Amino acid sequence: MFSNNYPEMLSIEDVCEILSVGKSTLYQMLSSGEITGAFRIGKVWKIPRKAISDYLVRAKGINVT
């Protein structure tokens, strides 16, 4: 699905596009632990592509491999 089109580490904007959610919703998902494995470097969030794949499988039942 999106795996080949995006880098290994995704930005907030990338994940918003993939999940079709706004930034506020995504920040809430990150802070609640709904999406795991993300981290910040200073003020910049980095989200591993695998974290989004795992979220989609777990929450939506979508296999993205």
mmCIF file as Biopython writes it, N, C-alpha, C and O atoms, coordinates in Angstrom:
data_model
#
loop_
_atom_site.group_PDB
_atom_site.id
_atom_site.type_symbol
_atom_site.label_atom_id
_atom_site.label_alt_id
_atom_site.label_comp_id
_atom_site.label_asym_id
_atom_site.label_entity_id
_atom_site.label_seq_id
_atom_site.pdbx_PDB_ins_code
_atom_site.Cartn_x
_atom_site.Cartn_y
_atom_site.Cartn_z
_atom_site.occupancy
_atom_site.B_iso_or_equiv
_atom_site.auth_seq_id
_atom_site.auth_asym_id
_atom_site.pdbx_PDB_model_num
ATOM 1   N N  . MET A ? 1  ? 0.843  -1.184 0.000  1.0 0.0 1  A 1 
ATOM 2   C CA . MET A ? 1  ? 0.000  0.000  0.000  1.0 0.0 1  A 1 
ATOM 3   C C  . MET A ? 1  ? 0.881  1.239  0.000  1.0 0.0 1  A 1 
ATOM 4   O O  . MET A ? 1  ? 1.324  1.652  -1.072 1.0 0.0 1  A 1 
ATOM 5   N N  . PHE A ? 2  ? 1.158  1.849  1.138  1.0 0.0 2  A 1 
ATOM 6   C CA . PHE A ? 2  ? 1.960  3.052  1.184  1.0 0.0 2  A 1 
ATOM 7   C C  . PHE A ? 2  ? 3.433  2.754  1.408  1.0 0.0 2  A 1 
ATOM 8   O O  . PHE A ? 2  ? 4.260  3.658  1.289  1.0 0.0 2  A 1 
ATOM 9   N N  . SER A ? 3  ? 3.784  1.529  1.726  1.0 0.0 3  A 1 
ATOM 10  C CA . SER A ? 3  ? 5.141  1.193  2.161  1.0 0.0 3  A 1 
ATOM 11  C C  . SER A ? 3  ? 6.228  1.616  1.183  1.0 0.0 3  A 1 
ATOM 12  O O  . SER A ? 3  ? 7.283  2.082  1.612  1.0 0.0 3  A 1 
ATOM 13  N N  . ASN A ? 4  ? 6.009  1.471  -0.077 1.0 0.0 4  A 1 
ATOM 14  C CA . ASN A ? 4  ? 7.043  1.777  -1.050 1.0 0.0 4  A 1 
ATOM 15  C C  . ASN A ? 4  ? 7.098  3.242  -1.419 1.0 0.0 4  A 1 
ATOM 16  O O  . ASN A ? 4  ? 8.070  3.679  -2.035 1.0 0.0 4  A 1 
ATOM 17  N N  . ASN A ? 5  ? 6.099  4.004  -1.067 1.0 0.0 5  A 1 
ATOM 18  C CA . ASN A ? 5  ? 6.034  5.397  -1.473 1.0 0.0 5  A 1 
ATOM 19  C C  . ASN A ? 5  ? 6.544  6.368  -0.425 1.0 0.0 5  A 1 
ATOM 20  O O  . ASN A ? 5  ? 6.701  7.552  -0.722 1.0 0.0 5  A 1 
ATOM 21  N N  . TYR A ? 6  ? 6.803  5.918  0.767  1.0 0.0 6  A 1 
ATOM 22  C CA . TYR A ? 6  ? 7.197  6.789  1.861  1.0 0.0 6  A 1 
ATOM 23  C C  . TYR A ? 6  ? 8.516  6.312  2.460  1.0 0.0 6  A 1 
ATOM 24  O O  . TYR A ? 6  ? 8.837  5.126  2.390  1.0 0.0 6  A 1 
ATOM 25  N N  . PRO A ? 7  ? 9.292  7.243  3.058  1.0 0.0 7  A 1 
ATOM 26  C CA . PRO A ? 7  ? 10.551 6.841  3.705  1.0 0.0 7  A 1 
ATOM 27  C C  . PRO A ? 7  ? 10.292 6.018  4.963  1.0 0.0 7  A 1 
ATOM 28  O O  . PRO A ? 7  ? 9.159  5.916  5.433  1.0 0.0 7  A 1 
ATOM 29  N N  . GLU A ? 8  ? 11.357 5.435  5.497  1.0 0.0 8  A 1 
ATOM 30  C CA . GLU A ? 8  ? 11.259 4.604  6.702  1.0 0.0 8  A 1 
ATOM 31  C C  . GLU A ? 8  ? 10.758 5.397  7.902  1.0 0.0 8  A 1 
ATOM 32  O O  . GLU A ? 8  ? 9.991  4.876  8.711  1.0 0.0 8  A 1 
ATOM 33  N N  . MET A ? 9  ? 11.184 6.650  8.024  1.0 0.0 9  A 1 
ATOM 34  C CA . MET A ? 9  ? 10.741 7.530  9.097  1.0 0.0 9  A 1 
ATOM 35  C C  . MET A ? 9  ? 9.816  8.583  8.502  1.0 0.0 9  A 1 
ATOM 36  O O  . MET A ? 9  ? 10.197 9.320  7.592  1.0 0.0 9  A 1 
ATOM 37  N N  . LEU A ? 10 ? 8.595  8.644  9.030  1.0 0.0 10 A 1 
ATOM 38  C CA . LEU A ? 10 ? 7.574  9.526  8.482  1.0 0.0 10 A 1 
ATOM 39  C C  . LEU A ? 10 ? 7.435  10.803 9.302  1.0 0.0 10 A 1 
ATOM 40  O O  . LEU A ? 10 ? 7.716  10.833 10.500 1.0 0.0 10 A 1 
ATOM 41  N N  . SER A ? 11 ? 6.997  11.845 8.625  1.0 0.0 11 A 1 
ATOM 42  C CA . SER A ? 11 ? 6.705  13.108 9.296  1.0 0.0 11 A 1 
ATOM 43  C C  . SER A ? 11 ? 5.234  13.133 9.690  1.0 0.0 11 A 1 
ATOM 44  O O  . SER A ? 11 ? 4.453  12.274 9.283  1.0 0.0 11 A 1 
ATOM 45  N N  . ILE A ? 12 ? 4.876  14.121 10.479 1.0 0.0 12 A 1 
ATOM 46  C CA . ILE A ? 12 ? 3.476  14.325 10.850 1.0 0.0 12 A 1 
ATOM 47  C C  . ILE A ? 12 ? 2.622  14.475 9.592  1.0 0.0 12 A 1 
ATOM 48  O O  . ILE A ? 12 ? 1.538  13.899 9.496  1.0 0.0 12 A 1 
ATOM 49  N N  . GLU A ? 13 ? 3.112  15.244 8.642  1.0 0.0 13 A 1 
ATOM 50  C CA . GLU A ? 13 ? 2.357  15.481 7.405  1.0 0.0 13 A 1 
ATOM 51  C C  . GLU A ? 13 ? 2.137  14.185 6.631  1.0 0.0 13 A 1 
ATOM 52  O O  . GLU A ? 13 ? 1.050  13.948 6.105  1.0 0.0 13 A 1 
ATOM 53  N N  . ASP A ? 14 ? 3.180  13.338 6.561  1.0 0.0 14 A 1 
ATOM 54  C CA . ASP A ? 14 ? 3.058  12.048 5.868  1.0 0.0 14 A 1 
ATOM 55  C C  . ASP A ? 14 ? 1.970  11.189 6.507  1.0 0.0 14 A 1 
ATOM 56  O O  . ASP A ? 14 ? 1.123  10.624 5.814  1.0 0.0 14 A 1 
ATOM 57  N N  . VAL A ? 15 ? 2.003  11.097 7.825  1.0 0.0 15 A 1 
ATOM 58  C CA . VAL A ? 15 ? 1.050  10.236 8.532  1.0 0.0 15 A 1 
ATOM 59  C C  . VAL A ? 15 ? -0.366 10.794 8.414  1.0 0.0 15 A 1 
ATOM 60  O O  . VAL A ? 15 ? -1.320 10.031 8.266  1.0 0.0 15 A 1 
ATOM 61  N N  . CYS A ? 16 ? -0.507 12.098 8.477  1.0 0.0 16 A 1 
ATOM 62  C CA . CYS A ? 16 ? -1.835 12.700 8.280  1.0 0.0 16 A 1 
ATOM 63  C C  . CYS A ? 16 ? -2.392 12.317 6.914  1.0 0.0 16 A 1 
ATOM 64  O O  . CYS A ? 16 ? -3.577 12.010 6.788  1.0 0.0 16 A 1 
ATOM 65  N N  . GLU A ? 17 ? -1.546 12.335 5.901  1.0 0.0 17 A 1 
ATOM 66  C CA . GLU A ? 17 ? -1.971 11.960 4.546  1.0 0.0 17 A 1 
ATOM 67  C C  . GLU A ? 17 ? -2.342 10.483 4.478  1.0 0.0 17 A 1 
ATOM 68  O O  . GLU A ? 17 ? -3.369 10.122 3.902  1.0 0.0 17 A 1 
ATOM 69  N N  . ILE A ? 18 ? -1.509 9.633  5.065  1.0 0.0 18 A 1 
ATOM 70  C CA . ILE A ? 18 ? -1.758 8.191  5.031  1.0 0.0 18 A 1 
ATOM 71  C C  . ILE A ? 18 ? -3.064 7.833  5.730  1.0 0.0 18 A 1 
ATOM 72  O O  . ILE A ? 18 ? -3.861 7.052  5.210  1.0 0.0 18 A 1 
ATOM 73  N N  . LEU A ? 19 ? -3.280 8.408  6.916  1.0 0.0 19 A 1 
ATOM 74  C CA . LEU A ? 19 ? -4.452 8.058  7.718  1.0 0.0 19 A 1 
ATOM 75  C C  . LEU A ? 19 ? -5.674 8.926  7.428  1.0 0.0 19 A 1 
ATOM 76  O O  . LEU A ? 19 ? -6.765 8.656  7.930  1.0 0.0 19 A 1 
ATOM 77  N N  . SER A ? 20 ? -5.492 9.952  6.630  1.0 0.0 20 A 1 
ATOM 78  C CA . SER A ? 20 ? -6.576 10.905 6.320  1.0 0.0 20 A 1 
ATOM 79  C C  . SER A ? 20 ? -7.153 11.520 7.591  1.0 0.0 20 A 1 
ATOM 80  O O  . SER A ? 20 ? -8.366 11.566 7.792  1.0 0.0 20 A 1 
ATOM 81  N N  . VAL A ? 21 ? -6.239 11.992 8.445  1.0 0.0 21 A 1 
ATOM 82  C CA . VAL A ? 21 ? -6.639 12.679 9.667  1.0 0.0 21 A 1 
ATOM 83  C C  . VAL A ? 21 ? -5.913 14.022 9.731  1.0 0.0 21 A 1 
ATOM 84  O O  . VAL A ? 21 ? -4.917 14.235 9.040  1.0 0.0 21 A 1 
ATOM 85  N N  . GLY A ? 22 ? -6.415 14.902 10.552 1.0 0.0 22 A 1 
ATOM 86  C CA . GLY A ? 22 ? -5.772 16.183 10.764 1.0 0.0 22 A 1 
ATOM 87  C C  . GLY A ? 22 ? -4.655 16.077 11.789 1.0 0.0 22 A 1 
ATOM 88  O O  . GLY A ? 22 ? -4.506 15.060 12.467 1.0 0.0 22 A 1 
ATOM 89  N N  . LYS A ? 23 ? -3.873 17.145 11.887 1.0 0.0 23 A 1 
ATOM 90  C CA . LYS A ? 23 ? -2.745 17.146 12.817 1.0 0.0 23 A 1 
ATOM 91  C C  . LYS A ? 23 ? -3.199 16.993 14.260 1.0 0.0 23 A 1 
ATOM 92  O O  . LYS A ? 23 ? -2.568 16.265 15.027 1.0 0.0 23 A 1 
ATOM 93  N N  . SER A ? 24 ? -4.272 17.658 14.645 1.0 0.0 24 A 1 
ATOM 94  C CA . SER A ? 24 ? -4.750 17.561 16.029 1.0 0.0 24 A 1 
ATOM 95  C C  . SER A ? 24 ? -5.109 16.128 16.387 1.0 0.0 24 A 1 
ATOM 96  O O  . SER A ? 24 ? -4.774 15.648 17.470 1.0 0.0 24 A 1 
ATOM 97  N N  . THR A ? 25 ? -5.785 15.452 15.482 1.0 0.0 25 A 1 
ATOM 98  C CA . THR A ? 25 ? -6.162 14.054 15.709 1.0 0.0 25 A 1 
ATOM 99  C C  . THR A ? 25 ? -4.924 13.186 15.825 1.0 0.0 25 A 1 
ATOM 100 O O  . THR A ? 25 ? -4.849 12.323 16.700 1.0 0.0 25 A 1 
ATOM 101 N N  . LEU A ? 26 ? -3.960 13.404 14.957 1.0 0.0 26 A 1 
ATOM 102 C CA . LEU A ? 26 ? -2.736 12.607 14.997 1.0 0.0 26 A 1 
ATOM 103 C C  . LEU A ? 26 ? -1.961 12.854 16.287 1.0 0.0 26 A 1 
ATOM 104 O O  . LEU A ? 26 ? -1.491 11.902 16.908 1.0 0.0 26 A 1 
ATOM 105 N N  . TYR A ? 27 ? -1.820 14.102 16.700 1.0 0.0 27 A 1 
ATOM 106 C CA . TYR A ? 27 ? -1.129 14.386 17.960 1.0 0.0 27 A 1 
ATOM 107 C C  . TYR A ? 27 ? -1.827 13.695 19.128 1.0 0.0 27 A 1 
ATOM 108 O O  . TYR A ? 27 ? -1.166 13.205 20.043 1.0 0.0 27 A 1 
ATOM 109 N N  . GLN A ? 28 ? -3.143 13.653 19.102 1.0 0.0 28 A 1 
ATOM 110 C CA . GLN A ? 28 ? -3.899 12.973 20.160 1.0 0.0 28 A 1 
ATOM 111 C C  . GLN A ? 28 ? -3.615 11.467 20.129 1.0 0.0 28 A 1 
ATOM 112 O O  . GLN A ? 28 ? -3.447 10.845 21.177 1.0 0.0 28 A 1 
ATOM 113 N N  . MET A ? 29 ? -3.564 10.887 18.934 1.0 0.0 29 A 1 
ATOM 114 C CA . MET A ? 29 ? -3.273 9.461  18.789 1.0 0.0 29 A 1 
ATOM 115 C C  . MET A ? 29 ? -1.870 9.137  19.308 1.0 0.0 29 A 1 
ATOM 116 O O  . MET A ? 29 ? -1.660 8.100  19.937 1.0 0.0 29 A 1 
ATOM 117 N N  . LEU A ? 30 ? -0.921 10.025 19.043 1.0 0.0 30 A 1 
ATOM 118 C CA . LEU A ? 30 ? 0.453  9.812  19.505 1.0 0.0 30 A 1 
ATOM 119 C C  . LEU A ? 30 ? 0.549  9.936  21.021 1.0 0.0 30 A 1 
ATOM 120 O O  . LEU A ? 30 ? 1.188  9.108  21.671 1.0 0.0 30 A 1 
ATOM 121 N N  . SER A ? 31 ? -0.074 10.954 21.583 1.0 0.0 31 A 1 
ATOM 122 C CA . SER A ? 31 ? 0.038  11.167 23.030 1.0 0.0 31 A 1 
ATOM 123 C C  . SER A ? 31 ? -0.721 10.122 23.835 1.0 0.0 31 A 1 
ATOM 124 O O  . SER A ? 31 ? -0.354 9.834  24.974 1.0 0.0 31 A 1 
ATOM 125 N N  . SER A ? 32 ? -1.780 9.549  23.256 1.0 0.0 32 A 1 
ATOM 126 C CA . SER A ? 32 ? -2.555 8.530  23.968 1.0 0.0 32 A 1 
ATOM 127 C C  . SER A ? 32 ? -1.924 7.139  23.872 1.0 0.0 32 A 1 
ATOM 128 O O  . SER A ? 32 ? -2.327 6.220  24.585 1.0 0.0 32 A 1 
ATOM 129 N N  . GLY A ? 33 ? -0.937 6.990  22.989 1.0 0.0 33 A 1 
ATOM 130 C CA . GLY A ? 33 ? -0.318 5.684  22.807 1.0 0.0 33 A 1 
ATOM 131 C C  . GLY A ? 33 ? -1.032 4.815  21.785 1.0 0.0 33 A 1 
ATOM 132 O O  . GLY A ? 33 ? -0.675 3.651  21.599 1.0 0.0 33 A 1 
ATOM 133 N N  . GLU A ? 34 ? -2.026 5.365  21.131 1.0 0.0 34 A 1 
ATOM 134 C CA . GLU A ? 34 ? -2.739 4.613  20.092 1.0 0.0 34 A 1 
ATOM 135 C C  . GLU A ? 34 ? -1.786 4.232  18.960 1.0 0.0 34 A 1 
ATOM 136 O O  . GLU A ? 34 ? -1.894 3.147  18.389 1.0 0.0 34 A 1 
ATOM 137 N N  . ILE A ? 35 ? -0.861 5.125  18.644 1.0 0.0 35 A 1 
ATOM 138 C CA . ILE A ? 35 ? 0.228  4.839  17.713 1.0 0.0 35 A 1 
ATOM 139 C C  . ILE A ? 35 ? 1.490  4.802  18.551 1.0 0.0 35 A 1 
ATOM 140 O O  . ILE A ? 35 ? 1.847  5.786  19.199 1.0 0.0 35 A 1 
ATOM 141 N N  . THR A ? 36 ? 2.168  3.657  18.536 1.0 0.0 36 A 1 
ATOM 142 C CA . THR A ? 36 ? 3.359  3.486  19.369 1.0 0.0 36 A 1 
ATOM 143 C C  . THR A ? 36 ? 4.617  3.533  18.510 1.0 0.0 36 A 1 
ATOM 144 O O  . THR A ? 36 ? 4.567  3.314  17.300 1.0 0.0 36 A 1 
ATOM 145 N N  . GLY A ? 37 ? 5.731  3.818  19.146 1.0 0.0 37 A 1 
ATOM 146 C CA . GLY A ? 37 ? 7.016  3.796  18.459 1.0 0.0 37 A 1 
ATOM 147 C C  . GLY A ? 37 ? 7.464  5.142  17.926 1.0 0.0 37 A 1 
ATOM 148 O O  . GLY A ? 37 ? 8.590  5.267  17.445 1.0 0.0 37 A 1 
ATOM 149 N N  . ALA A ? 38 ? 6.613  6.148  17.998 1.0 0.0 38 A 1 
ATOM 150 C CA . ALA A ? 38 ? 6.982  7.478  17.526 1.0 0.0 38 A 1 
ATOM 151 C C  . ALA A ? 38 ? 7.819  8.180  18.586 1.0 0.0 38 A 1 
ATOM 152 O O  . ALA A ? 38 ? 7.710  7.881  19.775 1.0 0.0 38 A 1 
ATOM 153 N N  . PHE A ? 39 ? 8.643  9.102  18.154 1.0 0.0 39 A 1 
ATOM 154 C CA . PHE A ? 39 ? 9.473  9.860  19.089 1.0 0.0 39 A 1 
ATOM 155 C C  . PHE A ? 39 ? 9.718  11.252 18.540 1.0 0.0 39 A 1 
ATOM 156 O O  . PHE A ? 39 ? 9.472  11.537 17.368 1.0 0.0 39 A 1 
ATOM 157 N N  . ARG A ? 40 ? 10.210 12.110 19.421 1.0 0.0 40 A 1 
ATOM 158 C CA . ARG A ? 40 ? 10.502 13.490 19.027 1.0 0.0 40 A 1 
ATOM 159 C C  . ARG A ? 40 ? 11.999 13.743 19.091 1.0 0.0 40 A 1 
ATOM 160 O O  . ARG A ? 40 ? 12.697 13.257 19.981 1.0 0.0 40 A 1 
ATOM 161 N N  . ILE A ? 41 ? 12.465 14.509 18.132 1.0 0.0 41 A 1 
ATOM 162 C CA . ILE A ? 41 ? 13.812 15.054 18.148 1.0 0.0 41 A 1 
ATOM 163 C C  . ILE A ? 41 ? 13.605 16.560 18.206 1.0 0.0 41 A 1 
ATOM 164 O O  . ILE A ? 41 ? 13.289 17.195 17.200 1.0 0.0 41 A 1 
ATOM 165 N N  . GLY A ? 42 ? 13.784 17.115 19.379 1.0 0.0 42 A 1 
ATOM 166 C CA . GLY A ? 42 ? 13.442 18.520 19.578 1.0 0.0 42 A 1 
ATOM 167 C C  . GLY A ? 42 ? 11.942 18.682 19.461 1.0 0.0 42 A 1 
ATOM 168 O O  . GLY A ? 42 ? 11.179 18.084 20.218 1.0 0.0 42 A 1 
ATOM 169 N N  . LYS A ? 43 ? 11.528 19.491 18.512 1.0 0.0 43 A 1 
ATOM 170 C CA . LYS A ? 43 ? 10.101 19.707 18.289 1.0 0.0 43 A 1 
ATOM 171 C C  . LYS A ? 43 ? 9.546  18.879 17.129 1.0 0.0 43 A 1 
ATOM 172 O O  . LYS A ? 43 ? 8.357  18.957 16.819 1.0 0.0 43 A 1 
ATOM 173 N N  . VAL A ? 44 ? 10.403 18.096 16.496 1.0 0.0 44 A 1 
ATOM 174 C CA . VAL A ? 44 ? 10.020 17.356 15.295 1.0 0.0 44 A 1 
ATOM 175 C C  . VAL A ? 44 ? 9.698  15.907 15.638 1.0 0.0 44 A 1 
ATOM 176 O O  . VAL A ? 44 ? 10.531 15.195 16.199 1.0 0.0 44 A 1 
ATOM 177 N N  . TRP A ? 45 ? 8.486  15.474 15.299 1.0 0.0 45 A 1 
ATOM 178 C CA . TRP A ? 45 ? 8.077  14.087 15.489 1.0 0.0 45 A 1 
ATOM 179 C C  . TRP A ? 45 ? 8.623  13.235 14.347 1.0 0.0 45 A 1 
ATOM 180 O O  . TRP A ? 45 ? 8.630  13.662 13.192 1.0 0.0 45 A 1 
ATOM 181 N N  . LYS A ? 46 ? 9.072  12.046 14.671 1.0 0.0 46 A 1 
ATOM 182 C CA . LYS A ? 46 ? 9.461  11.028 13.707 1.0 0.0 46 A 1 
ATOM 183 C C  . LYS A ? 46 ? 8.643  9.787  14.015 1.0 0.0 46 A 1 
ATOM 184 O O  . LYS A ? 46 ? 8.619  9.306  15.148 1.0 0.0 46 A 1 
ATOM 185 N N  . ILE A ? 47 ? 7.981  9.281  13.000 1.0 0.0 47 A 1 
ATOM 186 C CA . ILE A ? 47 ? 7.103  8.126  13.186 1.0 0.0 47 A 1 
ATOM 187 C C  . ILE A ? 47 ? 7.573  7.023  12.243 1.0 0.0 47 A 1 
ATOM 188 O O  . ILE A ? 47 ? 7.529  7.196  11.024 1.0 0.0 47 A 1 
ATOM 189 N N  . PRO A ? 48 ? 8.022  5.890  12.788 1.0 0.0 48 A 1 
ATOM 190 C CA . PRO A ? 48 ? 8.448  4.792  11.919 1.0 0.0 48 A 1 
ATOM 191 C C  . PRO A ? 48 ? 7.285  4.284  11.055 1.0 0.0 48 A 1 
ATOM 192 O O  . PRO A ? 48 ? 6.149  4.158  11.513 1.0 0.0 48 A 1 
ATOM 193 N N  . ARG A ? 49 ? 7.608  4.003  9.816  1.0 0.0 49 A 1 
ATOM 194 C CA . ARG A ? 49 ? 6.600  3.474  8.888  1.0 0.0 49 A 1 
ATOM 195 C C  . ARG A ? 49 ? 5.966  2.213  9.467  1.0 0.0 49 A 1 
ATOM 196 O O  . ARG A ? 49 ? 4.767  1.984  9.302  1.0 0.0 49 A 1 
ATOM 197 N N  . LYS A ? 50 ? 6.770  1.396  10.144 1.0 0.0 50 A 1 
ATOM 198 C CA . LYS A ? 50 ? 6.249  0.162  10.751 1.0 0.0 50 A 1 
ATOM 199 C C  . LYS A ? 50 ? 5.207  0.466  11.821 1.0 0.0 50 A 1 
ATOM 200 O O  . LYS A ? 50 ? 4.255  -0.299 11.980 1.0 0.0 50 A 1 
ATOM 201 N N  . ALA A ? 51 ? 5.363  1.562  12.556 1.0 0.0 51 A 1 
ATOM 202 C CA . ALA A ? 51 ? 4.386  1.935  13.580 1.0 0.0 51 A 1 
ATOM 203 C C  . ALA A ? 51 ? 3.021  2.184  12.956 1.0 0.0 51 A 1 
ATOM 204 O O  . ALA A ? 51 ? 1.994  1.838  13.540 1.0 0.0 51 A 1 
ATOM 205 N N  . ILE A ? 52 ? 3.008  2.781  11.777 1.0 0.0 52 A 1 
ATOM 206 C CA . ILE A ? 52 ? 1.741  3.040  11.086 1.0 0.0 52 A 1 
ATOM 207 C C  . ILE A ? 52 ? 1.173  1.738  10.530 1.0 0.0 52 A 1 
ATOM 208 O O  . ILE A ? 52 ? -0.034 1.505  10.605 1.0 0.0 52 A 1 
ATOM 209 N N  . SER A ? 53 ? 2.032  0.891  9.974  1.0 0.0 53 A 1 
ATOM 210 C CA . SER A ? 53 ? 1.575  -0.424 9.506  1.0 0.0 53 A 1 
ATOM 211 C C  . SER A ? 53 ? 0.965  -1.221 10.645 1.0 0.0 53 A 1 
ATOM 212 O O  . SER A ? 53 ? -0.106 -1.810 10.497 1.0 0.0 53 A 1 
ATOM 213 N N  . ASP A ? 54 ? 1.652  -1.239 11.787 1.0 0.0 54 A 1 
ATOM 214 C CA . ASP A ? 54 ? 1.144  -1.966 12.956 1.0 0.0 54 A 1 
ATOM 215 C C  . ASP A ? 54 ? -0.188 -1.385 13.426 1.0 0.0 54 A 1 
ATOM 216 O O  . ASP A ? 54 ? -1.109 -2.129 13.764 1.0 0.0 54 A 1 
ATOM 217 N N  . TYR A ? 55 ? -0.288 -0.068 13.448 1.0 0.0 55 A 1 
ATOM 218 C CA . TYR A ? 55 ? -1.544 0.572  13.854 1.0 0.0 55 A 1 
ATOM 219 C C  . TYR A ? 55 ? -2.687 0.163  12.926 1.0 0.0 55 A 1 
ATOM 220 O O  . TYR A ? 55 ? -3.775 -0.179 13.390 1.0 0.0 55 A 1 
ATOM 221 N N  . LEU A ? 56 ? -2.443 0.198  11.624 1.0 0.0 56 A 1 
ATOM 222 C CA . LEU A ? 56 ? -3.505 -0.147 10.677 1.0 0.0 56 A 1 
ATOM 223 C C  . LEU A ? 56 ? -3.954 -1.595 10.833 1.0 0.0 56 A 1 
ATOM 224 O O  . LEU A ? 56 ? -5.146 -1.889 10.748 1.0 0.0 56 A 1 
ATOM 225 N N  . VAL A ? 57 ? -3.011 -2.493 11.060 1.0 0.0 57 A 1 
ATOM 226 C CA . VAL A ? 57 ? -3.357 -3.905 11.270 1.0 0.0 57 A 1 
ATOM 227 C C  . VAL A ? 57 ? -4.152 -4.066 12.553 1.0 0.0 57 A 1 
ATOM 228 O O  . VAL A ? 57 ? -5.185 -4.736 12.574 1.0 0.0 57 A 1 
ATOM 229 N N  . ARG A ? 58 ? -3.664 -3.445 13.630 1.0 0.0 58 A 1 
ATOM 230 C CA . ARG A ? 58 ? -4.289 -3.586 14.947 1.0 0.0 58 A 1 
ATOM 231 C C  . ARG A ? 58 ? -5.647 -2.904 15.024 1.0 0.0 58 A 1 
ATOM 232 O O  . ARG A ? 58 ? -6.603 -3.498 15.523 1.0 0.0 58 A 1 
ATOM 233 N N  . ALA A ? 59 ? -5.750 -1.704 14.551 1.0 0.0 59 A 1 
ATOM 234 C CA . ALA A ? 59 ? -6.960 -0.918 14.731 1.0 0.0 59 A 1 
ATOM 235 C C  . ALA A ? 59 ? -7.994 -1.098 13.631 1.0 0.0 59 A 1 
ATOM 236 O O  . ALA A ? 59 ? -9.197 -1.009 13.875 1.0 0.0 59 A 1 
ATOM 237 N N  . LYS A ? 60 ? -7.525 -1.349 12.438 1.0 0.0 60 A 1 
ATOM 238 C CA . LYS A ? 60 ? -8.427 -1.387 11.288 1.0 0.0 60 A 1 
ATOM 239 C C  . LYS A ? 60 ? -8.512 -2.744 10.604 1.0 0.0 60 A 1 
ATOM 240 O O  . LYS A ? 60 ? -9.380 -2.968 9.760  1.0 0.0 60 A 1 
ATOM 241 N N  . GLY A ? 61 ? -7.611 -3.646 10.971 1.0 0.0 61 A 1 
ATOM 242 C CA . GLY A ? 61 ? -7.599 -4.954 10.319 1.0 0.0 61 A 1 
ATOM 243 C C  . GLY A ? 61 ? -7.108 -4.895 8.893  1.0 0.0 61 A 1 
ATOM 244 O O  . GLY A ? 61 ? -7.443 -5.755 8.078  1.0 0.0 61 A 1 
ATOM 245 N N  . ILE A ? 62 ? -6.304 -3.870 8.582  1.0 0.0 62 A 1 
ATOM 246 C CA . ILE A ? 62 ? -5.778 -3.696 7.219  1.0 0.0 62 A 1 
ATOM 247 C C  . ILE A ? 62 ? -4.366 -4.227 7.173  1.0 0.0 62 A 1 
ATOM 248 O O  . ILE A ? 62 ? -3.530 -3.809 7.973  1.0 0.0 62 A 1 
ATOM 249 N N  . ASN A ? 63 ? -4.075 -5.132 6.267  1.0 0.0 63 A 1 
ATOM 250 C CA . ASN A ? 63 ? -2.728 -5.653 6.089  1.0 0.0 63 A 1 
ATOM 251 C C  . ASN A ? 63 ? -2.036 -4.836 5.019  1.0 0.0 63 A 1 
ATOM 252 O O  . ASN A ? 63 ? -2.487 -4.801 3.874  1.0 0.0 63 A 1 
ATOM 253 N N  . VAL A ? 64 ? -0.927 -4.167 5.385  1.0 0.0 64 A 1 
ATOM 254 C CA . VAL A ? 64 ? -0.255 -3.259 4.454  1.0 0.0 64 A 1 
ATOM 255 C C  . VAL A ? 64 ? 1.041  -3.809 3.912  1.0 0.0 64 A 1 
ATOM 256 O O  . VAL A ? 64 ? 1.803  -3.060 3.300  1.0 0.0 64 A 1 
ATOM 257 N N  . THR A ? 65 ? 1.328  -5.078 4.108  1.0 0.0 65 A 1 
ATOM 258 C CA . THR A ? 65 ? 2.580  -5.642 3.604  1.0 0.0 65 A 1 
ATOM 259 C C  . THR A ? 65 ? 2.497  -5.950 2.148  1.0 0.0 65 A 1 
ATOM 260 O O  . THR A ? 65 ? 3.467  -6.432 1.563  1.0 0.0 65 A 1 
#
